[in-house]
Amino acid sequence: MNSTSEDRWRDLRPYPESDTPFYLQLANAIHDNRWNPGEALPSERVLSDALDVSRITSRKAIALLVEQGLIRREQGAGSFITPRYEDPLSRLSSFSEMLRRRGFKPSSRLLFRAIEPANRDEVIQLGLSPAATVTRLKRLRLADDIVMAVENATFPASCIPDPQAIGDSLYSYLDTRGLSTRGLSIVRALQHFRAVNASDEIAEQMGIAPHDALLLITRVGYTADQRAIELTDTYCRNDYYDFVAELRK
């Protein structure tokens, strides 16, 4: 056993003097132990023997992590760490760019794309005329072929005159168009977060239960000349997303 493995086992050992039940200590330690996405966890028996805890304790710890969506069980194969996507709130990046930085393979699946008349909210948020048209895109956002989010994006039709030209990365498309136009790169965004429950349609698309808790992110994106050109609602699975904010005094 190398030093890294020894450190990991040491960090997993519950503290007898703590008032927190052993299974909760063990579950929290596994969660905080920086296991790699997709990595197999030791079996209940191995955990019990190595940490000198009962099989009931290790079984309850793993069951709790499964319930929280932090690990998944595969019949006949064992328990594995669920991939999670950590999004720093202070940095503006495309979904594809952030996933690649973290070692995931990003992809998108377009469900709908069309040019349609703008609705009242789009007219207000994007500063459009009442008669304006917008390009609407509905996409599934995937990491390593796992659906992590459902995204509804709206842009002025002048920014995306051909919805069929959109590939995996919407921001890359805008950056490319910006080279020959007035500039369409998103350089600033305002995001609002709120908890919602999955509709039947979104639950089916994500492979989750109806009414499961989701995080809804509404983003308004701005170009360098302070034009609002993006209005996006993203429904994120809370068992795959972590949002991190660093605060300083």
C-alpha positions in Angstrom: 0.0 0.0 0.0 1.5 3.4 -1.1 1.5 6.5 1.1 -1.5 8.0 -0.8 -3.5 4.9 -0.1 -2.4 4.9 3.6 -3.4 8.6 3.9 -6.8 7.8 2.4 -7.5 4.9 4.8 -6.3 7.0 7.7 -8.7 9.8 6.8 -11.6 7.4 6.6 -11.3 6.1 10.1 -14.2 7.4 12.4 -13.4 9.1 15.7 -14.9 7.2 18.6 -15.0 10.3 20.8 -17.3 12.1 18.3 -21.0 12.3 18.9 -21.6 11.8 15.2 -22.7 8.2 14.4 -19.9 6.2 12.7 -21.8 5.7 9.5 -22.3 9.5 9.1 -18.6 10.0 9.8 -17.7 7.4 7.2 -20.1 8.7 4.6 -18.7 12.3 5.1 -15.1 11.1 4.9 -15.7 9.2 1.7 -17.4 12.3 0.2 -14.5 14.5 1.2 -11.8 12.1 0.3 -11.3 13.2 -3.3 -12.0 9.9 -4.9 -11.8 10.2 -8.7 -15.0 10.2 -10.8 -15.8 6.6 -11.8 -13.4 5.1 -9.3 -14.5 2.0 -7.5 -15.1 2.1 -3.8 -13.9 -0.7 -1.5 -16.6 -3.3 -0.7 -18.5 -3.2 2.5 -16.4 -6.1 3.9 -13.1 -4.4 3.0 -14.2 -1.1 4.6 -15.3 -2.9 7.7 -12.1 -4.9 8.1 -9.8 -2.0 7.2 -11.5 0.5 9.5 -12.5 -1.8 12.3 -16.2 -0.9 12.0 -19.2 -3.2 11.7 -20.6 -4.3 8.4 -23.8 -2.5 9.3 -21.8 0.8 9.6 -20.2 0.5 6.2 -23.5 -0.6 4.6 -25.4 2.4 6.0 -22.6 4.8 4.9 -22.7 3.5 1.4 -26.5 3.4 1.3 -26.5 7.1 2.4 -24.1 8.1 -0.4 -26.2 6.2 -2.9 -29.3 8.0 -1.7 -27.5 11.4 -2.0 -26.4 10.5 -5.6 -22.7 10.7 -4.7 -22.0 7.1 -5.6 -23.8 4.6 -7.8 -24.1 0.8 -7.5 -23.7 -1.5 -10.5 -25.0 -5.0 -10.1 -22.2 -7.5 -9.9 -19.5 -4.8 -10.2 -19.6 -2.7 -7.0 -20.0 0.9 -6.0 -18.5 3.8 -8.0 -18.0 7.5 -7.4 -20.5 9.5 -9.4 -18.9 12.2 -11.7 -19.6 15.7 -10.4 -19.2 19.0 -12.1 -17.8 21.8 -10.0 -18.6 25.3 -11.3 -16.7 28.3 -9.9 -19.2 31.2 -9.8 -16.6 33.8 -10.4 -15.5 32.6 -13.8 -17.4 33.0 -17.1 -16.8 29.9 -19.3 -18.8 27.8 -21.7 -20.1 24.5 -20.5 -17.9 22.6 -22.9 -14.8 24.5 -21.8 -15.3 23.9 -18.1 -16.0 20.2 -18.6 -12.8 19.7 -20.7 -10.8 21.5 -18.0 -12.0 19.0 -15.5 -11.3 15.9 -17.6 -14.9 15.3 -18.8 -15.9 14.7 -22.4 -18.6 17.3 -23.2 -21.4 16.9 -25.7 -24.8 18.3 -26.5 -28.0 16.9 -28.0 -30.2 19.4 -29.7 -33.9 18.8 -29.0 -35.3 21.9 -30.6 -34.0 24.9 -32.7 -36.1 27.5 -34.5 -36.6 31.2 -35.2 -39.8 32.4 -33.6 -41.4 35.7 -32.4 -40.0 37.0 -29.1 -42.2 36.7 -26.1 -42.7 39.5 -23.5 -39.9 38.3 -21.2 -37.4 38.0 -24.0 -38.3 41.5 -25.3 -37.6 43.0 -21.8 -34.5 40.9 -20.9 -32.8 41.3 -24.3 -34.0 44.9 -25.0 -35.7 43.9 -28.2 -38.5 45.5 -30.2 -42.0 43.9 -29.7 -41.9 42.7 -33.3 -38.4 41.1 -33.0 -37.7 37.4 -33.7 -35.4 35.2 -31.6 -33.5 32.0 -32.1 -34.5 29.4 -29.5 -32.4 26.3 -28.7 -33.3 23.5 -26.4 -30.3 21.2 -25.6 -29.3 18.4 -23.3 -25.9 19.0 -21.9 -23.9 15.8 -21.3 -20.6 14.9 -19.6 -19.2 11.5 -20.4 -22.6 10.7 -22.0 -24.4 11.5 -18.7 -27.2 14.1 -19.0 -26.2 16.8 -16.5 -28.5 19.6 -17.5 -31.4 20.7 -19.8 -30.8 24.1 -21.4 -33.3 26.5 -23.0 -31.3 29.3 -24.7 -32.7 32.4 -26.5 -30.7 34.9 -28.7 -31.8 37.7 -31.0 -32.2 36.1 -34.5 -29.7 38.6 -35.8 -27.0 36.9 -33.7 -27.9 33.3 -34.8 -29.6 33.6 -38.2 -29.1 29.9 -38.9 -29.9 27.7 -35.9 -28.7 24.6 -37.9 -25.2 26.0 -37.7 -24.9 25.4 -34.0 -22.6 22.6 -32.9 -21.6 21.4 -29.4 -20.4 24.8 -28.1 -22.7 27.8 -28.6 -20.1 30.2 -27.2 -17.5 29.0 -29.7 -20.0 29.7 -32.5 -20.6 33.2 -31.2 -16.8 33.8 -30.8 -16.3 32.8 -34.4 -19.1 35.0 -35.7 -17.7 37.9 -33.7 -14.5 37.9 -35.8 -16.4 39.2 -38.8 -19.2 41.1 -37.2 -19.6 43.8 -34.4 -18.6 41.2 -31.8 -20.8 38.5 -30.4 -18.6 37.0 -27.7 -20.2 36.8 -24.3 -17.8 38.6 -21.9 -20.1 39.2 -18.9 -23.1 37.5 -17.4 -25.6 37.8 -14.6 -26.9 34.5 -13.1 -29.8 33.9 -10.8 -30.2 30.6 -9.0 -33.3 29.0 -7.5 -34.5 25.5 -6.6 -37.3 24.0 -8.6 -38.9 20.6 -9.1 -38.5 18.6 -12.3 -41.4 18.6 -14.6 -42.5 15.2 -16.1 -40.8 16.2 -19.4 -37.5 17.3 -17.9 -37.4 14.3 -15.6 -37.8 12.0 -18.6 -35.0 13.8 -20.5 -32.7 13.6 -17.5 -33.6 10.1 -16.5 -34.7 11.1 -13.0 -38.0 10.9 -11.1 -40.7 13.6 -11.7 -40.6 16.3 -9.1 -37.0 15.6 -8.1 -35.2 18.8 -6.9 -33.2 20.7 -9.6 -31.2 23.9 -9.6 -32.5 26.4 -12.2 -29.9 28.9 -13.4 -31.2 31.9 -15.4 -28.3 33.6 -17.2 -28.3 36.9 -19.1 -25.1 37.3 -21.2 -23.6 40.5 -22.4 -21.2 41.4 -25.2 -18.3 43.8 -24.7 -20.5 46.7 -25.8 -23.0 45.8 -23.0 -25.6 44.4 -25.3 -27.7 41.6 -23.7 -27.8 38.9 -26.4 -28.3 35.7 -24.3 -31.2 34.6 -22.1 -30.7 31.0 -20.9 -32.5 28.8 -18.4 -30.5 25.8 -17.4 -32.0 23.0 -15.3 -29.2 21.3 -13.4 -29.2 17.9 -11.7 -28.2 18.7 -8.1 -26.5 15.3 -7.7 -24.0 16.2 -10.3 -23.4 19.9 -9.9 -21.4 21.7 -7.2 -21.2 25.5 -7.4 -18.3 27.1 -5.6 -17.9 30.7 -4.6 -14.8 32.1 -2.9 -15.5 35.1 -0.7 -12.9 37.5 0.6 -13.0 40.2 3.3 
